[in-house]
């Protein structure tokens, strides 16, 4: 019997990227499958029994773990809690864990319970591990600075996932980015010399997908698709006729740098090949922050004009934005909101600056003594704990960030950006969304759910205006509306979570005032009679806290668990101090 390997992809928590609340509209469980693990599966030796469990679409059973010789896990930082739970289960069942991917590569020294770390790029380190494992000599750590030629990368094992579970598919053409942004870990992981697959290699993977029956949106996961323009243009020259010959089965979207707007022939090629969306790292309209962060490519262009140029070519622009740079002043939140609104960017992914491990930012802040807490970072759109000391007062930064999110995803503001986008986009026939059963299902569910939501009037105003403004873009209009449902729910849940955390602080202050009043009573002789009352007061406060906790959206309760644990411990510690002054113990 050959080696039995179970690949496990940890759960993605609810984030703006996860689309968790939009997926039910189209009957899907996750956005796209774990491309990294599918590629790892293809690197395993012939004869290996391989199975995959994506926790975003199916639960992990003890039976699946029991049947495996090795459990492979790949994760991003945002998935670290889910990964930790999986590792603990494997440890309890005596199953050795092999971990790789972005999070283990950056933070393996912070992760417990893993038998073997296979880090960096699997094309290099995985064969070394497998060779040693076969000889019974596997080491705890495999790492390499080598940046392999991507022609060595095999076609992913698409057969391991079920097409019906996912809204989109994913492929990779290149790794690496030529730029040197201070806060970015991509260049640390994959280098500054973009490496690419060959056009024939990429088209072969497309053929495999096509034969498996995949159609529709396809995400090219490259961190900067246009990093090597010569190779990209060579790919597009072959992709355009392939799409035409196959009647445009795929609509592509990807990540790129803002200087895409300066290359009109490249934009034309992308649109003809079927690209209808691109994510840009815009970061901030503040030129001082861009300069300090090394974002030179954004300094050489008019940000707003660049966005509009790309939109007019027929590609929706999604944007990444950051607050918390050293040069940010109190007006940065209003400036960000104004820019995003004027640029008609519906999907604006705004995050607090995070010092990711191994980045230039992390090294600089460490040298300045400004790092705090977990250097691994985290979910900077939900866990609003900074891992460094910003120049702006931290409370002011976090409060401003929450105001910014609330404004951006206020329904009227969001739908206004969507309508502006629809009026600006000039979709090519190759990029216009097609009306299929999935789109019709989404529209029907959208009508049923969003009509009767708290933003129903704003929703209907947008639909009517959108249908009249661009009658040939009904699928795009419905898609934007459904995404809005997800963004509104995420934002509302995040703000409820933060209000809950603030209420814990207020409850703690109220309880502390009661304790101080008790301490002020006639000293030790009379203190014991107050302990029973104080215990009752503590229990009432805990009951209030628990009631508020239950009112939190269920998906967000885990984000409050640390705060709840600290709150309980704080009450007990305060009460214990009072009890220590009394002649009787406290229960």
C-alpha positions as CSV (number, residue, x, y, z in Angstrom):
1,X,0.0,0.0,0.0
2,X,1.3,3.4,-0.9
3,X,1.7,6.5,1.3
4,X,-1.7,7.8,2.4
5,X,-1.7,11.7,2.6
6,X,-4.6,13.8,3.7
7,X,-4.5,17.4,2.6
8,X,-6.4,19.8,5.0
9,X,-7.2,23.4,4.2
10,X,-8.2,25.4,7.3
11,X,-11.4,27.3,7.7
12,X,-11.5,30.9,6.4
13,X,-13.1,33.2,9.1
14,X,-15.8,35.6,8.0
15,X,-13.9,38.5,6.3
16,X,-14.6,41.0,3.5
17,X,-12.8,38.6,1.2
18,X,-14.6,35.4,2.2
19,X,-17.9,36.4,0.7
20,X,-19.5,34.1,3.2
21,X,-22.9,36.0,3.2
22,X,-23.0,36.3,-0.6
23,X,-22.3,32.6,-1.4
24,X,-25.7,31.3,-0.4
25,X,-27.3,33.5,-3.2
26,X,-25.6,31.2,-5.8
27,X,-25.7,28.0,-3.8
28,X,-21.9,27.7,-3.2
29,X,-19.9,27.0,-0.1
30,X,-16.6,28.7,-0.8
31,X,-15.2,31.2,-3.3
32,X,-12.4,29.0,-4.8
33,X,-10.6,25.8,-3.9
34,X,-7.1,25.7,-2.2
35,X,-4.9,26.0,-5.3
36,X,-1.7,25.6,-3.2
37,X,-2.7,22.2,-1.8
38,X,-4.0,21.0,-5.2
39,X,-0.5,21.8,-6.6
40,X,1.2,20.0,-3.6
41,X,-1.0,17.0,-4.4
42,X,0.4,16.9,-8.0
43,X,3.9,17.0,-6.6
44,X,3.4,13.8,-4.5
45,X,5.0,10.6,-5.8
46,X,3.0,8.3,-8.1
47,X,1.1,5.7,-6.1
48,X,0.4,8.1,-3.2
49,X,-3.2,7.9,-2.0
50,X,-4.3,11.5,-1.8
51,X,-7.5,13.0,-0.4
52,X,-8.4,16.6,0.4
53,X,-10.7,18.1,3.0
54,X,-11.4,21.8,2.6
55,X,-12.9,22.9,6.0
56,X,-14.8,25.7,4.2
57,X,-17.0,23.2,2.4
58,X,-16.9,20.0,4.5
59,X,-16.1,18.9,8.0
60,X,-13.0,17.0,9.0
61,X,-13.9,13.6,10.4
62,X,-11.8,11.4,12.8
63,X,-12.2,8.6,10.2
64,X,-10.5,10.7,7.5
65,X,-7.6,11.4,10.0
66,X,-7.4,7.8,11.0
67,X,-7.0,6.7,7.4
68,X,-4.0,9.0,6.8
69,X,-0.3,8.3,7.3
70,X,0.5,12.1,7.1
71,X,-1.7,15.2,7.3
72,X,-0.5,18.1,5.1
73,X,-1.8,21.6,6.1
74,X,-1.3,24.9,4.3
75,X,-2.5,28.2,5.7
76,X,-2.5,31.9,5.6
77,X,-2.1,34.0,8.7
78,X,-5.9,34.7,8.8
79,X,-6.5,30.9,9.1
80,X,-4.1,30.3,12.1
81,X,-6.8,29.6,14.7
82,X,-8.4,27.0,12.5
83,X,-5.0,25.5,11.7
84,X,-4.2,25.3,15.4
85,X,-7.5,23.3,16.0
86,X,-6.7,20.9,13.2
87,X,-3.1,20.3,14.6
88,X,-4.4,19.6,18.1
89,X,-6.8,17.0,16.7
90,X,-4.0,15.4,14.7
91,X,-1.8,15.4,17.8
92,X,-4.5,13.7,19.9
93,X,-4.9,11.0,17.3
94,X,-1.1,10.5,16.9
95,X,-1.1,11.7,13.2
96,X,2.1,13.6,12.2
97,X,1.4,17.0,10.6
98,X,3.4,18.4,7.7
99,X,2.8,22.2,7.4
100,X,3.7,24.7,4.7
101,X,2.3,27.8,3.0
102,X,2.5,31.5,3.8
103,X,1.7,31.4,7.5
104,X,4.1,28.5,8.5
105,X,6.8,30.0,6.3
106,X,6.7,33.3,8.0
107,X,5.9,32.1,11.6
108,X,6.9,28.5,12.0
109,X,8.7,29.4,15.2
110,X,5.3,30.4,16.7
111,X,3.5,27.2,15.8
112,X,3.3,24.1,18.0
113,X,2.4,20.5,17.3
114,X,3.8,20.3,13.8
115,X,6.1,17.3,13.1
116,X,7.6,18.6,9.9
117,X,7.7,22.1,8.4
118,X,8.1,22.1,4.6
119,X,8.5,25.8,3.9
120,X,9.0,28.3,1.1
121,X,8.2,26.9,-2.4
122,X,7.1,23.3,-2.5
123,X,8.7,22.5,-5.8
124,X,12.1,22.8,-4.0
125,X,11.5,21.6,-0.4
126,X,8.8,19.0,-0.7
127,X,10.9,16.5,-2.7
128,X,13.6,16.8,-0.1
129,X,11.2,16.0,2.7
130,X,9.6,13.1,0.8
131,X,13.0,11.5,0.1
132,X,14.0,11.7,3.7
133,X,10.6,10.5,4.9
134,X,10.8,7.4,2.7
135,X,14.2,6.6,4.4
136,X,12.8,7.2,7.9
137,X,15.0,10.2,8.3
138,X,12.6,13.1,8.0
139,X,13.8,16.3,9.7
140,X,11.6,18.8,11.6
141,X,12.4,21.7,9.2
142,X,12.9,22.0,5.4
143,X,13.5,25.5,4.0
144,X,15.2,27.0,1.0
145,X,15.8,30.4,-0.4
146,X,15.8,29.0,-4.0
147,X,13.2,30.5,-6.3
148,X,12.4,27.6,-8.7
149,X,11.6,28.0,-12.4
150,X,7.8,27.6,-12.6
151,X,8.1,25.3,-15.5
152,X,8.8,22.7,-12.8
153,X,5.4,23.3,-11.3
154,X,2.9,20.6,-12.2
155,X,-0.8,21.2,-13.2
156,X,-2.9,21.2,-10.0
157,X,-5.0,18.1,-9.1
158,X,-8.4,19.6,-10.0
159,X,-10.0,16.2,-9.6
160,X,-9.7,16.4,-5.8
161,X,-12.4,19.0,-5.5
162,X,-16.1,19.1,-6.4
163,X,-16.9,21.8,-8.9
164,X,-20.4,22.4,-7.4
165,X,-18.9,23.6,-4.0
166,X,-17.1,26.6,-5.4
167,X,-18.1,29.9,-7.0
168,X,-14.9,30.4,-8.9
169,X,-11.7,28.6,-9.9
170,X,-8.1,29.7,-9.5
171,X,-4.9,29.3,-11.4
172,X,-1.4,30.8,-11.2
173,X,0.8,32.1,-14.0
174,X,3.6,33.9,-12.1
175,X,5.2,34.4,-8.7
176,X,7.0,37.5,-7.4
177,X,6.8,41.2,-7.8
178,X,9.3,43.8,-9.1
179,X,8.4,46.5,-6.5
180,X,9.6,46.9,-3.0
181,X,6.8,48.1,-0.8
182,X,7.8,48.3,2.8
183,X,4.8,46.5,4.3
184,X,4.5,43.7,1.7
185,X,5.6,40.1,2.4
186,X,5.1,38.9,-1.2
187,X,8.6,39.9,-2.2
188,X,10.0,38.3,0.9
189,X,8.2,35.0,0.1
190,X,8.6,34.9,-3.7
191,X,11.3,37.5,-4.6
192,X,11.4,40.6,-6.8
193,X,12.1,38.8,-10.1
194,X,8.7,37.6,-11.4
195,X,8.9,34.0,-12.6
196,X,6.2,32.7,-15.0
197,X,4.9,29.5,-16.5
198,X,5.0,29.1,-20.2
199,X,1.9,30.0,-22.2
200,X,1.6,26.4,-23.3
201,X,1.8,25.3,-19.7
202,X,-0.9,27.7,-18.6
203,X,-3.2,26.8,-21.6
204,X,-2.8,23.2,-20.7
205,X,-4.1,23.9,-17.2
206,X,-7.0,25.8,-18.8
207,X,-7.7,22.8,-21.0
208,X,-7.8,20.5,-17.9
209,X,-10.3,22.8,-16.2
210,X,-12.4,23.1,-19.4
211,X,-12.5,19.3,-19.7
212,X,-13.6,19.0,-16.0
213,X,-16.5,21.2,-16.8
214,X,-15.5,24.5,-15.1
215,X,-16.9,27.7,-16.6
216,X,-17.3,31.2,-15.4
217,X,-15.0,33.4,-13.1
218,X,-11.4,32.3,-12.8
219,X,-9.0,34.1,-10.4
220,X,-5.4,34.3,-11.4
221,X,-3.8,34.4,-8.0
222,X,-0.6,36.1,-9.1
223,X,0.3,38.9,-6.6
224,X,1.2,41.1,-9.6
225,X,0.0,39.6,-12.9
226,X,1.8,42.3,-14.9
227,X,5.1,42.1,-13.0
228,X,6.8,40.5,-16.1
229,X,5.1,42.3,-18.9
230,X,7.0,40.7,-21.8
231,X,5.9,37.2,-20.6
232,X,2.3,38.4,-19.8
233,X,1.9,39.8,-23.3
234,X,3.2,36.6,-24.8
235,X,0.6,34.7,-22.7
236,X,-2.3,37.0,-23.7
237,X,-1.4,36.7,-27.4
238,X,-2.2,33.0,-27.1
239,X,-5.0,33.2,-24.6
240,X,-7.1,35.5,-26.8
241,X,-7.5,33.0,-29.6
242,X,-7.9,30.1,-27.1
243,X,-10.8,32.0,-25.5
244,X,-12.3,32.8,-28.9
245,X,-12.0,29.2,-30.1
246,X,-13.7,27.9,-26.9
247,X,-16.5,30.6,-26.9
248,X,-15.0,32.5,-23.9
249,X,-15.7,30.0,-21.2
250,X,-13.8,31.9,-18.5
251,X,-13.9,35.5,-17.2
252,X,-10.6,36.3,-15.6
253,X,-9.7,38.6,-12.7
254,X,-6.4,39.2,-11.0
255,X,-4.1,41.5,-9.0
256,X,-1.9,44.0,-10.6
257,X,0.0,47.3,-9.9
258,X,-1.5,50.7,-10.7
259,X,0.9,51.3,-13.5
260,X,-1.3,49.0,-15.6
261,X,-3.2,52.1,-16.6
262,X,-0.1,53.4,-18.4
263,X,0.1,50.5,-20.8
264,X,-2.9,50.7,-23.2
265,X,-1.9,47.8,-25.4
266,X,-1.6,45.6,-22.3
267,X,-5.1,46.6,-21.1
268,X,-6.5,46.0,-24.5
269,X,-5.0,42.5,-24.6
270,X,-6.4,41.7,-21.1
271,X,-9.9,42.8,-22.0
272,X,-9.8,40.8,-25.3
273,X,-8.6,37.8,-23.3
274,X,-11.6,38.1,-21.0
275,X,-10.4,40.0,-17.9
276,X,-13.2,42.0,-16.4
277,X,-11.8,42.8,-12.9
278,X,-8.5,43.7,-11.4
279,X,-7.4,44.3,-7.8
280,X,-5.0,47.2,-7.3
281,X,-2.9,48.0,-4.2
282,X,-3.8,51.7,-4.1
283,X,-3.1,52.0,-0.3
284,X,-3.7,55.7,0.3
285,X,-4.2,59.0,-1.4
286,X,-1.5,60.5,0.9
287,X,1.7,61.0,-1.2
288,X,3.9,61.2,1.9
289,X,2.8,57.7,3.0
290,X,3.3,56.3,-0.4
291,X,6.8,57.6,-0.6
292,X,7.7,56.4,2.9
293,X,6.3,52.9,2.1
294,X,8.3,52.7,-1.1
295,X,5.2,52.6,-3.3
296,X,7.0,54.3,-6.1
297,X,4.7,53.0,-8.9
298,X,1.8,54.9,-7.3
299,X,3.8,58.1,-7.0
300,X,4.4,58.2,-10.7
301,X,0.7,58.4,-11.6
302,X,-2.5,60.3,-11.0
303,X,-4.3,57.7,-8.8
304,X,-7.9,58.8,-9.7
305,X,-7.2,59.1,-13.4
306,X,-5.5,55.7,-13.4
307,X,-8.5,54.0,-11.9
308,X,-10.9,55.6,-14.3
309,X,-8.7,54.6,-17.3
310,X,-8.8,51.0,-16.3
311,X,-12.6,51.1,-15.7
312,X,-13.2,52.7,-19.1
313,X,-11.4,49.8,-20.7
314,X,-14.0,47.5,-19.2
315,X,-12.3,46.2,-16.0
316,X,-13.8,46.8,-12.6
317,X,-11.2,48.0,-10.1
318,X,-11.1,46.6,-6.6
319,X,-8.8,48.4,-4.3
320,X,-6.6,47.7,-1.3
321,X,-6.3,50.6,1.2
322,X,-4.4,51.0,4.4
323,X,-4.6,53.4,7.4
324,X,-2.0,53.7,10.1
325,X,1.0,54.9,8.2
326,X,3.4,57.1,10.2
327,X,2.5,60.2,8.1
328,X,-1.3,59.7,8.5
329,X,-3.0,62.7,10.1
330,X,-6.5,63.0,11.6
331,X,-8.1,63.7,8.2
332,X,-6.8,60.5,6.6
333,X,-10.1,58.7,7.1
334,X,-12.2,61.4,5.4
335,X,-9.6,61.5,2.6
336,X,-9.7,57.8,2.1
337,X,-13.5,57.8,2.0
338,X,-13.6,60.7,-0.5
339,X,-11.1,59.1,-2.8
340,X,-12.9,55.7,-2.8
341,X,-16.2,57.3,-3.5
342,X,-14.9,59.5,-6.3
343,X,-13.1,56.6,-7.9
344,X,-16.3,54.4,-7.9
345,X,-14.6,51.5,-6.2
346,X,-17.4,49.3,-4.7
347,X,-15.0,46.7,-3.3
348,X,-12.6,48.7,-1.2
349,X,-10.6,46.5,1.1
350,X,-9.5,48.8,3.8
351,X,-7.2,47.5,6.6
352,X,-5.2,48.7,9.5
353,X,-1.5,48.7,8.8
354,X,0.1,45.4,10.1
355,X,3.8,44.7,10.5
356,X,3.9,41.3,8.8
357,X,6.9,39.1,9.7
358,X,10.0,39.3,7.5
359,X,9.0,42.6,5.9
360,X,11.0,45.7,5.8
361,X,8.3,47.4,7.9
362,X,8.6,44.7,10.6
363,X,12.4,45.1,10.7
364,X,12.2,48.9,10.9
365,X,9.6,48.9,13.7
366,X,11.6,46.2,15.6
367,X,14.7,48.4,15.3
368,X,12.7,51.4,16.6
369,X,11.3,49.3,19.5
370,X,7.7,49.8,18.3
371,X,6.5,46.2,17.8
372,X,4.0,45.0,20.3
373,X,2.2,41.6,20.9
374,X,2.0,39.0,18.2
375,X,4.5,39.7,15.5
376,X,2.6,37.3,13.2
377,X,-0.1,39.9,12.6
378,X,-3.7,38.7,12.1
379,X,-7.0,39.6,10.7
380,X,-6.6,43.4,10.5
381,X,-10.2,44.0,9.4
382,X,-11.7,42.2,12.4
383,X,-9.2,41.8,15.2
384,X,-8.5,45.5,15.6
385,X,-5.4,45.0,17.8
386,X,-2.4,46.8,16.4
387,X,0.9,44.8,16.5
388,X,3.0,48.0,16.6
389,X,2.9,51.5,18.1
390,X,1.6,53.9,15.5
391,X,2.4,57.6,15.4
392,X,-1.3,58.4,15.7
393,X,-2.8,57.8,19.1
394,X,-4.0,54.1,18.8
395,X,-7.5,54.7,20.0
396,X,-7.9,57.5,17.5
397,X,-6.6,55.3,14.7
398,X,-8.9,52.4,15.5
399,X,-12.0,54.6,16.0
400,X,-11.2,56.4,12.7
401,X,-10.9,53.1,10.9
402,X,-14.3,52.0,12.2
403,X,-15.9,55.2,11.1
404,X,-14.3,54.7,7.7
405,X,-15.7,51.2,7.3
406,X,-19.1,52.4,8.5
407,X,-19.2,55.2,5.9
408,X,-17.9,53.1,3.0
409,X,-20.4,50.3,3.5
410,X,-23.4,52.5,4.4
411,X,-25.8,51.1,1.8
412,X,-26.5,54.4,0.0
413,X,-22.8,55.2,-0.3
414,X,-22.0,51.7,-1.5
415,X,-24.8,51.7,-4.1
416,X,-23.8,55.1,-5.3
417,X,-20.3,53.8,-6.1
418,X,-21.8,50.8,-7.9
419,X,-24.0,53.0,-10.0
420,X,-21.0,55.3,-10.9
421,X,-19.0,52.2,-11.9
422,X,-21.8,50.8,-14.1
423,X,-22.0,54.2,-15.9
424,X,-18.2,54.2,-16.4
425,X,-17.5,50.6,-17.4
426,X,-17.4,49.9,-21.1
427,X,-17.4,46.1,-21.2
428,X,-16.0,44.3,-24.1
429,X,-18.1,41.4,-25.5
430,X,-15.5,39.0,-24.2
431,X,-15.8,40.3,-20.6
432,X,-19.5,41.0,-20.3
433,X,-21.0,38.6,-17.7
434,X,-23.4,36.0,-19.2
435,X,-26.8,35.3,-17.8
436,X,-26.8,31.7,-16.7
437,X,-28.9,29.7,-14.2
438,X,-26.5,30.7,-11.4
439,X,-27.1,34.4,-12.1
440,X,-30.9,33.9,-12.3
441,X,-30.8,32.0,-9.0
442,X,-28.8,34.8,-7.4
443,X,-31.3,37.4,-8.7
444,X,-34.3,35.6,-7.3
445,X,-32.7,35.1,-3.9
446,X,-31.5,38.7,-4.0
447,X,-35.1,39.9,-4.5
448,X,-36.4,37.7,-1.7
449,X,-33.6,38.6,0.8
450,X,-32.6,42.2,0.0
451,X,-36.1,43.6,-0.7
452,X,-37.0,42.9,3.0
453,X,-33.7,43.9,4.5
454,X,-33.1,47.1,6.5
455,X,-31.7,48.7,3.3
456,X,-34.5,47.5,1.0
457,X,-35.3,51.0,-0.4
458,X,-31.6,51.7,-1.2
459,X,-31.4,48.3,-2.9
460,X,-34.4,48.9,-5.1
461,X,-33.3,52.4,-6.1
462,X,-30.0,50.9,-7.2
463,X,-31.6,48.1,-9.2
464,X,-34.0,50.4,-11.0
465,X,-31.3,53.0,-11.8
466,X,-28.8,50.4,-12.7
467,X,-31.2,48.5,-15.1
468,X,-32.1,51.8,-16.8
469,X,-28.6,53.1,-17.0
470,X,-27.0,49.9,-18.4
471,X,-29.8,47.5,-19.5
472,X,-27.2,45.1,-21.0
473,X,-25.3,44.8,-17.7
474,X,-28.1,43.2,-15.5
475,X,-25.8,40.4,-14.3
476,X,-23.2,42.9,-13.2
477,X,-25.8,44.9,-11.4
478,X,-27.2,41.9,-9.6
479,X,-23.6,40.8,-8.7
480,X,-22.8,44.2,-7.1
481,X,-26.0,44.1,-5.2
482,X,-25.3,40.6,-3.8
483,X,-21.8,41.6,-2.8
484,X,-23.2,44.6,-1.0
485,X,-25.3,42.3,1.2
486,X,-22.1,40.5,2.3
487,X,-20.2,43.8,2.9
488,X,-23.1,45.3,4.9
489,X,-23.4,42.3,7.1
490,X,-19.7,42.0,7.7
491,X,-19.4,45.7,8.6
492,X,-22.5,45.7,10.8
493,X,-21.1,42.6,12.6
494,X,-17.7,44.1,13.1
495,X,-19.1,47.3,14.6
496,X,-21.4,45.3,16.9
497,X,-18.3,43.3,18.0
498,X,-16.4,46.5,18.8
499,X,-19.4,47.9,20.7
500,X,-19.5,44.7,22.7
501,X,-15.9,45.0,23.6
502,X,-16.4,48.6,24.6
503,X,-19.3,47.6,26.8
504,X,-17.0,45.1,28.7
505,X,-14.8,48.0,29.6
506,X,-17.7,50.0,30.9
507,X,-19.0,47.0,32.9
508,X,-15.5,46.5,34.4
509,X,-15.4,50.2,35.4
510,X,-18.8,50.0,37.0
511,X,-17.8,46.9,39.0
512,X,-14.5,48.6,40.0
513,X,-16.4,51.5,41.4
514,X,-18.5,49.1,43.5
515,X,-15.3,47.5,44.8
516,X,-13.8,50.9,45.7
517,X,-17.0,51.8,47.6
518,X,-16.7,48.6,49.6
519,X,-13.1,49.2,50.4
520,X,-14.0,52.6,51.7
521,X,-16.4,51.1,54.3
522,X,-15.1,51.2,57.9
523,X,-12.2,48.8,57.1
524,X,-11.6,45.1,57.8
525,X,-14.2,44.6,60.5
526,X,-17.1,45.6,58.3
527,X,-15.7,44.3,55.0
528,X,-16.9,40.7,55.2
529,X,-20.5,41.7,55.2
530,X,-20.0,43.3,51.7
531,X,-18.4,40.2,50.1
532,X,-21.7,38.3,49.5
533,X,-23.2,41.5,47.9
534,X,-20.0,41.9,45.8
535,X,-20.2,38.3,44.7
536,X,-23.8,38.9,43.6
537,X,-22.8,42.0,41.8
538,X,-20.1,40.1,40.0
539,X,-22.6,37.4,38.9
540,X,-25.0,40.1,37.7
541,X,-22.3,41.7,35.6
542,X,-21.3,38.4,34.2
543,X,-24.9,37.7,33.3
544,X,-25.2,41.1,31.5
545,X,-22.0,40.3,29.6
546,X,-23.3,36.8,28.6
547,X,-26.6,38.3,27.4
548,X,-24.7,40.8,25.2
549,X,-22.4,38.1,24.0
550,X,-25.4,36.0,22.8
551,X,-26.7,38.9,20.8
552,X,-23.5,39.0,18.8
553,X,-23.7,37.5,15.3
554,X,-22.7,33.9,15.8
555,X,-19.9,34.0,13.2
556,X,-18.2,36.8,15.2
557,X,-18.4,35.4,18.7
558,X,-15.0,33.8,18.4
559,X,-13.5,37.3,17.8
560,X,-14.8,38.2,21.3
561,X,-13.6,35.2,23.2
562,X,-10.3,36.6,24.2
563,X,-11.9,39.8,25.5
564,X,-14.5,37.7,27.4
565,X,-11.9,35.5,29.0
566,X,-9.9,38.6,30.1
567,X,-13.0,40.3,31.4
568,X,-13.9,37.3,33.6
569,X,-10.4,37.0,34.9
570,X,-10.3,40.8,35.6
571,X,-13.5,40.6,37.7
572,X,-12.2,37.7,39.7
573,X,-8.9,39.3,40.3
574,X,-10.4,42.5,41.5
575,X,-12.7,40.7,43.9
576,X,-9.9,38.5,45.2
577,X,-8.0,41.6,46.2
578,X,-10.9,42.8,48.3
579,X,-11.3,39.3,49.8
580,X,-7.6,39.3,50.7
581,X,-8.3,42.2,53.0
582,X,-11.1,40.3,54.8
583,X,-10.9,37.7,57.6
584,X,-13.0,35.2,55.6
585,X,-12.3,33.6,52.2
586,X,-14.2,34.3,49.0
587,X,-15.9,31.5,47.0
